[in-house]
Amino acid sequence: METYKFPFFSIIIPVYQVEKYIDKCLTSILEQKFTSYEVICVDDGSKDNSGIICDEYAGKYPFIRSYHKANEGLGFTRNFGMEKAQGEYLFFIDSDDFLPNASCLTSIHECIIQKHA
């Protein structure tokens, strides 16, 4: 596997009222075989424990960052995450979704390299 100076992917997760789902989302990312990534969780003013859960993951893993902001909606939240991103490619995942297998990022990476995207 290639080594990158910066993360290959910046995985941006807009977070709002998803305490029931965010663990599964983050776990599916942590299970990936491809590891050149950072995770940017942006809590868009959740009133449940979503932001706290993101903070806990950020405390355990140095490549996960958790941000909190006032509620402005999905577009502003994604833009906020893009401003914080350091990766070569942006990858968005909704906080109530998950990656279905541990090879997702590997497959996307291989396609990018093969197609010179």
N, CA and C atoms as an extended XYZ file, in Angstrom:
351
Properties=species:S:1:pos:R:3:atomname:S:1:resname:S:1:resid:I:1 pbc="F F F"
N         0.849       -1.181        0.000 N   MET     1
C         0.000        0.000        0.000 CA  MET     1
C         0.892        1.240        0.000 C   MET     1
N         0.484        2.232       -0.754 N   GLU     2
C         1.244        3.469       -0.843 CA  GLU     2
C         1.128        4.270        0.444 C   GLU     2
N         2.162        5.087        0.717 N   THR     3
C         2.146        5.971        1.870 CA  THR     3
C         2.003        7.399        1.373 C   THR     3
N         1.176        8.172        2.059 N   TYR     4
C         0.908        9.545        1.653 CA  TYR     4
C         1.316       10.499        2.761 C   TYR     4
N         1.838       11.668        2.343 N   LYS     5
C         2.222       12.683        3.322 CA  LYS     5
C         0.986       13.213        4.036 C   LYS     5
N        -0.074       13.443        3.285 N   PHE     6
C        -1.354       13.879        3.838 CA  PHE     6
C        -2.339       12.736        3.660 C   PHE     6
N        -3.447       12.778        4.351 N   PRO     7
C        -4.418       11.706        4.115 CA  PRO     7
C        -4.905       11.723        2.672 C   PRO     7
N        -5.122       10.565        2.119 N   PHE     8
C        -5.645       10.474        0.758 CA  PHE     8
C        -7.090       10.956        0.735 C   PHE     8
N        -7.883       10.486        1.701 N   PHE     9
C        -9.286       10.883        1.790 CA  PHE     9
C        -9.527       11.747        3.027 C   PHE     9
N       -10.326       12.755        2.865 N   SER    10
C       -10.935       13.461        3.991 CA  SER    10
C       -12.397       13.024        3.984 C   SER    10
N       -12.770       12.271        4.991 N   ILE    11
C       -14.139       11.771        5.093 CA  ILE    11
C       -14.924       12.756        5.957 C   ILE    11
N       -15.868       13.428        5.342 N   ILE    12
C       -16.631       14.470        6.018 CA  ILE    12
C       -18.012       13.919        6.366 C   ILE    12
N       -18.348       14.024        7.647 N   ILE    13
C       -19.629       13.517        8.132 CA  ILE    13
C       -20.411       14.661        8.772 C   ILE    13
N       -21.455       15.140        8.097 N   PRO    14
C       -22.344       16.103        8.751 CA  PRO    14
C       -23.190       15.354        9.789 C   PRO    14
N       -23.277       15.893       10.981 N   VAL    15
C       -23.933       15.191       12.084 CA  VAL    15
C       -25.070       16.048       12.630 C   VAL    15
N       -26.262       15.464       12.662 N   TYR    16
C       -27.399       16.161       13.278 CA  TYR    16
C       -28.422       15.141       13.766 C   TYR    16
N       -28.568       15.061       15.075 N   GLN    17
C       -29.586       14.233       15.713 CA  GLN    17
C       -29.505       12.757       15.270 C   GLN    17
N       -28.335       12.172       15.326 N   VAL    18
C       -28.158       10.798       14.837 CA  VAL    18
C       -27.497        9.881       15.870 C   VAL    18
N       -27.772       10.118       17.138 N   GLU    19
C       -27.110        9.315       18.171 CA  GLU    19
C       -27.359        7.816       18.000 C   GLU    19
N       -28.440        7.438       17.346 N   LYS    20
C       -28.746        6.015       17.135 CA  LYS    20
C       -27.896        5.396       16.026 C   LYS    20
N       -27.312        6.227       15.153 N   TYR    21
C       -26.651        5.722       13.946 CA  TYR    21
C       -25.155        6.026       13.853 C   TYR    21
N       -24.699        7.053       14.528 N   ILE    22
C       -23.331        7.539       14.308 CA  ILE    22
C       -22.270        6.506       14.689 C   ILE    22
N       -22.529        5.683       15.708 N   ASP    23
C       -21.565        4.628       16.064 CA  ASP    23
C       -21.342        3.675       14.893 C   ASP    23
N       -22.419        3.231       14.267 N   LYS    24
C       -22.303        2.295       13.142 CA  LYS    24
C       -21.561        2.948       11.982 C   LYS    24
N       -21.847        4.209       11.723 N   CYS    25
C       -21.164        4.939       10.658 CA  CYS    25
C       -19.657        4.992       10.920 C   CYS    25
N       -19.274        5.443       12.101 N   LEU    26
C       -17.849        5.583       12.427 CA  LEU    26
C       -17.157        4.225       12.503 C   LEU    26
N       -17.816        3.227       13.040 N   THR    27
C       -17.228        1.889       13.110 CA  THR    27
C       -16.955        1.347       11.708 C   THR    27
N       -17.872        1.586       10.789 N   SER    28
C       -17.669        1.090        9.421 CA  SER    28
C       -16.460        1.751        8.764 C   SER    28
N       -16.165        2.966        9.142 N   ILE    29
C       -14.973        3.646        8.619 CA  ILE    29
C       -13.719        3.080        9.287 C   ILE    29
N       -13.765        2.898       10.578 N   LEU    30
C       -12.604        2.366       11.306 CA  LEU    30
C       -12.241        0.952       10.865 C   LEU    30
N       -13.181        0.201       10.308 N   GLU    31
C       -12.930       -1.172        9.851 CA  GLU    31
C       -12.291       -1.230        8.461 C   GLU    31
N       -12.092       -0.102        7.820 N   GLN    32
C       -11.545       -0.089        6.460 CA  GLN    32
C       -10.104       -0.586        6.430 C   GLN    32
N        -9.782       -1.343        5.390 N   LYS    33
C        -8.415       -1.824        5.190 CA  LYS    33
C        -7.504       -0.693        4.719 C   LYS    33
N        -8.038        0.205        3.901 N   PHE    34
C        -7.301        1.380        3.437 CA  PHE    34
C        -7.332        2.401        4.568 C   PHE    34
N        -6.163        2.882        4.980 N   THR    35
C        -6.112        3.701        6.195 CA  THR    35
C        -5.577        5.116        6.000 C   THR    35
N        -5.353        5.535        4.774 N   SER    36
C        -4.880        6.909        4.575 CA  SER    36
C        -6.092        7.840        4.483 C   SER    36
N        -6.647        8.125        5.633 N   TYR    37
C        -7.816        8.995        5.688 CA  TYR    37
C        -7.860        9.737        7.008 C   TYR    37
N        -8.621       10.810        6.992 N   GLU    38
C        -8.990       11.514        8.207 CA  GLU    38
C       -10.514       11.572        8.220 C   GLU    38
N       -11.077       11.695        9.400 N   VAL    39
C       -12.524       11.794        9.538 CA  VAL    39
C       -12.827       13.139       10.189 C   VAL    39
N       -13.727       13.869        9.566 N   ILE    40
C       -14.136       15.168       10.079 CA  ILE    40
C       -15.627       15.105       10.383 C   ILE    40
N       -15.947       15.055       11.664 N   CYS    41
C       -17.349       15.049       12.105 CA  CYS    41
C       -17.743       16.487       12.409 C   CYS    41
N       -18.817       16.943       11.796 N   VAL    42
C       -19.283       18.307       12.027 CA  VAL    42
C       -20.693       18.240       12.603 C   VAL    42
N       -20.787       18.504       13.902 N   ASP    43
C       -22.071       18.509       14.589 CA  ASP    43
C       -22.766       19.838       14.303 C   ASP    43
N       -23.916       19.748       13.656 N   ASP    44
C       -24.666       20.921       13.226 CA  ASP    44
C       -25.732       21.306       14.265 C   ASP    44
N       -25.299       21.441       15.518 N   GLY    45
C       -26.207       21.886       16.564 CA  GLY    45
C       -27.150       20.824       17.092 C   GLY    45
N       -26.708       19.574       17.102 N   SER    46
C       -27.552       18.488       17.613 CA  SER    46
C       -27.943       18.731       19.064 C   SER    46
N       -29.156       18.330       19.391 N   LYS    47
C       -29.630       18.441       20.767 CA  LYS    47
C       -29.609       17.080       21.474 C   LYS    47
N       -29.247       16.036       20.747 N   ASP    48
C       -29.094       14.720       21.363 CA  ASP    48
C       -27.616       14.501       21.686 C   ASP    48
N       -27.198       13.270       21.834 N   ASN    49
C       -25.809       12.965       22.207 CA  ASN    49
C       -24.881       12.759       21.016 C   ASN    49
N       -25.304       13.093       19.822 N   SER    50
C       -24.489       12.883       18.626 CA  SER    50
C       -23.108       13.530       18.741 C   SER    50
N       -23.083       14.788       19.131 N   GLY    51
C       -21.811       15.508       19.251 CA  GLY    51
C       -20.903       14.912       20.305 C   GLY    51
N       -21.475       14.454       21.404 N   ILE    52
C       -20.686       13.825       22.469 CA  ILE    52
C       -20.063       12.530       21.966 C   ILE    52
N       -20.823       11.760       21.216 N   ILE    53
C       -20.307       10.506       20.655 CA  ILE    53
C       -19.139       10.797       19.716 C   ILE    53
N       -19.286       11.809       18.877 N   CYS    54
C       -18.190       12.196       17.972 CA  CYS    54
C       -16.960       12.617       18.764 C   CYS    54
N       -17.166       13.382       19.833 N   ASP    55
C       -16.047       13.801       20.686 CA  ASP    55
C       -15.327       12.601       21.291 C   ASP    55
N       -16.084       11.580       21.680 N   GLU    56
C       -15.474       10.374       22.252 CA  GLU    56
C       -14.587        9.669       21.235 C   GLU    56
N       -15.067        9.549       20.006 N   TYR    57
C       -14.246        8.934       18.951 CA  TYR    57
C       -13.004        9.779       18.688 C   TYR    57
N       -13.167       11.084       18.636 N   ALA    58
C       -12.027       11.977       18.388 CA  ALA    58
C       -10.993       11.869       19.512 C   ALA    58
N       -11.452       11.616       20.722 N   GLY    59
C       -10.536       11.438       21.848 CA  GLY    59
C        -9.743       10.146       21.767 C   GLY    59
N       -10.293        9.143       21.083 N   LYS    60
C        -9.626        7.834       20.964 CA  LYS    60
C        -8.725        7.727       19.737 C   LYS    60
N        -9.080        8.442       18.680 N   TYR    61
C        -8.377        8.290       17.405 CA  TYR    61
C        -7.886        9.652       16.914 C   TYR    61
N        -6.578        9.811       16.749 N   PRO    62
C        -6.041       11.120       16.358 CA  PRO    62
C        -6.427       11.575       14.950 C   PRO    62
N        -6.877       10.664       14.116 N   PHE    63
C        -7.252       11.008       12.739 CA  PHE    63
C        -8.744       11.342       12.621 C   PHE    63
N        -9.445       11.351       13.758 N   ILE    64
C       -10.844       11.784       13.783 CA  ILE    64
C       -10.896       13.117       14.511 C   ILE    64
N       -11.533       14.096       13.858 N   ARG    65
C       -11.721       15.409       14.479 CA  ARG    65
C       -13.215       15.684       14.582 C   ARG    65
N       -13.589       16.304       15.678 N   SER    66
C       -14.992       16.607       15.943 CA  SER    66
C       -15.148       18.113       16.110 C   SER    66
N       -16.073       18.682       15.348 N   TYR    67
C       -16.360       20.112       15.414 CA  TYR    67
C       -17.834       20.302       15.742 C   TYR    67
N       -18.124       21.429       16.364 N   HIS    68
C       -19.503       21.761       16.719 CA  HIS    68
C       -19.804       23.175       16.235 C   HIS    68
N       -20.983       23.343       15.664 N   LYS    69
C       -21.400       24.652       15.196 CA  LYS    69
C       -22.900       24.794       15.345 C   LYS    69
N       -23.360       26.027       15.238 N   ALA    70
C       -24.802       26.282       15.302 CA  ALA    70
C       -25.473       25.667       14.084 C   ALA    70
N       -26.713       25.295       14.239 N   ASN    71
C       -27.471       24.655       13.159 CA  ASN    71
C       -27.656       25.611       11.984 C   ASN    71
N       -27.153       25.190       10.820 N   GLU    72
C       -27.289       25.978        9.591 CA  GLU    72
C       -27.745       25.129        8.416 C   GLU    72
N       -27.823       23.844        8.596 N   GLY    73
C       -28.238       22.976        7.510 CA  GLY    73
C       -27.087       22.213        6.885 C   GLY    73
N       -27.459       21.248        6.049 N   LEU    74
C       -26.507       20.307        5.472 CA  LEU    74
C       -25.438       20.970        4.604 C   LEU    74
N       -25.830       21.878        3.735 N   GLY    75
C       -24.866       22.521        2.835 CA  GLY    75
C       -23.782       23.266        3.589 C   GLY    75
N       -24.160       24.085        4.559 N   PHE    76
C       -23.186       24.832        5.346 CA  PHE    76
C       -22.297       23.900        6.161 C   PHE    76
N       -22.898       22.820        6.638 N   THR    77
C       -22.142       21.863        7.446 CA  THR    77
C       -21.094       21.144        6.603 C   THR    77
N       -21.464       20.730        5.408 N   ARG    78
C       -20.484       20.106        4.500 CA  ARG    78
C       -19.388       21.100        4.127 C   ARG    78
N       -19.758       22.336        3.838 N   ASN    79
C       -18.763       23.360        3.498 CA  ASN    79
C       -17.796       23.587        4.655 C   ASN    79
N       -18.300       23.607        5.873 N   PHE    80
C       -17.456       23.752        7.053 CA  PHE    80
C       -16.438       22.609        7.094 C   PHE    80
N       -16.902       21.389        6.862 N   GLY    81
C       -16.011       20.231        6.847 CA  GLY    81
C       -14.956       20.328        5.756 C   GLY    81
N       -15.354       20.814        4.582 N   MET    82
C       -14.393       20.970        3.480 CA  MET    82
C       -13.302       21.973        3.842 C   MET    82
N       -13.648       23.016        4.572 N   GLU    83
C       -12.645       24.007        5.004 CA  GLU    83
C       -11.606       23.392        5.937 C   GLU    83
N       -11.994       22.378        6.692 N   LYS    84
C       -11.090       21.721        7.647 CA  LYS    84
C       -10.306       20.569        7.019 C   LYS    84
N       -10.710       20.142        5.828 N   ALA    85
C       -10.131       18.954        5.197 CA  ALA    85
C        -8.687       19.170        4.770 C   ALA    85
N        -7.877       18.130        4.942 N   GLN    86
C        -6.481       18.146        4.523 CA  GLN    86
C        -6.173       17.067        3.498 C   GLN    86
N        -7.126       16.224        3.195 N   GLY    87
C        -6.908       15.113        2.280 CA  GLY    87
C        -6.864       15.540        0.830 C   GLY    87
N        -6.373       14.632        0.010 N   GLU    88
C        -6.296       14.888       -1.425 CA  GLU    88
C        -7.674       14.796       -2.080 C   GLU    88
N        -8.516       13.906       -1.583 N   TYR    89
C        -9.869       13.715       -2.109 CA  TYR    89
C       -10.881       13.836       -0.975 C   TYR    89
N       -12.008       14.455       -1.278 N   LEU    90
C       -13.095       14.556       -0.313 CA  LEU    90
C       -14.025       13.371       -0.477 C   LEU    90
N       -14.491       12.860        0.634 N   PHE    91
C       -15.420       11.737        0.656 CA  PHE    91
C       -16.509       12.100        1.654 C   PHE    91
N       -17.741       12.140        1.198 N   PHE    92
C       -18.855       12.474        2.077 CA  PHE    92
C       -19.628       11.211        2.419 C   PHE    92
N       -19.993       11.102        3.675 N   ILE    93
C       -20.887       10.032        4.103 CA  ILE    93
C       -21.875       10.642        5.088 C   ILE    93
N       -23.134       10.320        4.912 N   ASP    94
C       -24.136       10.801        5.858 CA  ASP    94
C       -24.013       10.024        7.159 C   ASP    94
N       -24.309       10.681        8.245 N   SER    95
C       -24.088       10.095        9.570 CA  SER    95
C       -25.027        8.941        9.896 C   SER    95
N       -26.083        8.777        9.118 N   ASP    96
C       -26.966        7.626        9.338 CA  ASP    96
C       -26.717        6.527        8.300 C   ASP    96
N       -25.608        6.638        7.561 N   ASP    97
C       -25.190        5.618        6.607 CA  ASP    97
C       -23.919        4.941        7.101 C   ASP    97
N       -23.474        3.928        6.376 N   PHE    98
C       -22.251        3.226        6.742 CA  PHE    98
C       -21.645        2.607        5.494 C   PHE    98
N       -20.369        2.277        5.575 N   LEU    99
C       -19.677        1.599        4.478 CA  LEU    99
C       -19.955        0.104        4.622 C   LEU    99
N       -20.458       -0.554        3.573 N   PRO   100
C       -20.963       -1.926        3.700 CA  PRO   100
C       -19.906       -3.006        3.885 C   PRO   100
N       -18.658       -2.708        3.550 N   ASN   101
C       -17.612       -3.705        3.768 CA  ASN   101
C       -16.276       -3.011        3.972 C   ASN   101
N       -15.289       -3.762        4.421 N   ALA   102
C       -13.990       -3.196        4.798 CA  ALA   102
C       -13.114       -2.834        3.607 C   ALA   102
N       -13.576       -3.089        2.393 N   SER   103
C       -12.785       -2.798        1.196 CA  SER   103
C       -13.291       -1.594        0.401 C   SER   103
N       -14.270       -0.892        0.911 N   CYS   104
C       -14.849        0.234        0.159 CA  CYS   104
C       -13.806        1.282       -0.217 C   CYS   104
N       -13.056        1.769        0.760 N   LEU   105
C       -12.068        2.804        0.458 CA  LEU   105
C       -10.946        2.266       -0.427 C   LEU   105
N       -10.588        1.010       -0.250 N   THR   106
C        -9.575        0.397       -1.107 CA  THR   106
C       -10.050        0.387       -2.555 C   THR   106
N       -11.278       -0.005       -2.773 N   SER   107
C       -11.825       -0.056       -4.135 CA  SER   107
C       -11.867        1.324       -4.772 C   SER   107
N       -12.302        2.307       -4.019 N   ILE   108
C       -12.363        3.675       -4.548 CA  ILE   108
C       -10.963        4.189       -4.840 C   ILE   108
N       -10.027        3.943       -3.938 N   HIS   109
C        -8.637        4.358       -4.138 CA  HIS   109
C        -8.061        3.728       -5.404 C   HIS   109
N        -8.260        2.428       -5.572 N   GLU   110
C        -7.740        1.737       -6.758 CA  GLU   110
C        -8.329        2.318       -8.037 C   GLU   110
N        -9.595        2.617       -8.038 N   CYS   111
C       -10.240        3.211       -9.212 CA  CYS   111
C        -9.647        4.587       -9.528 C   CYS   111
N        -9.437        5.379       -8.511 N   ILE   112
C        -8.838        6.716       -8.690 CA  ILE   112
C        -7.444        6.596       -9.310 C   ILE   112
N        -6.641        5.679       -8.799 N   ILE   113
C        -5.275        5.500       -9.301 CA  ILE   113
C        -5.297        4.954      -10.727 C   ILE   113
N        -6.100        3.945      -10.992 N   GLN   114
C        -6.151        3.327      -12.321 CA  GLN   114
C        -6.648        4.292      -13.385 C   GLN   114
N        -7.632        5.111      -13.030 N   LYS   115
C        -8.245        6.028      -14.005 CA  LYS   115
C        -7.581        7.407      -14.026 C   LYS   115
N        -6.579        7.597      -13.161 N   HIS   116
C        -5.893        8.896      -13.076 CA  HIS   116
C        -6.896       10.028      -12.838 C   HIS   116
N        -7.820        9.780      -11.938 N   ALA   117
C        -8.877       10.758      -11.647 CA  ALA   117
C        -8.317       12.013      -10.988 C   ALA   117
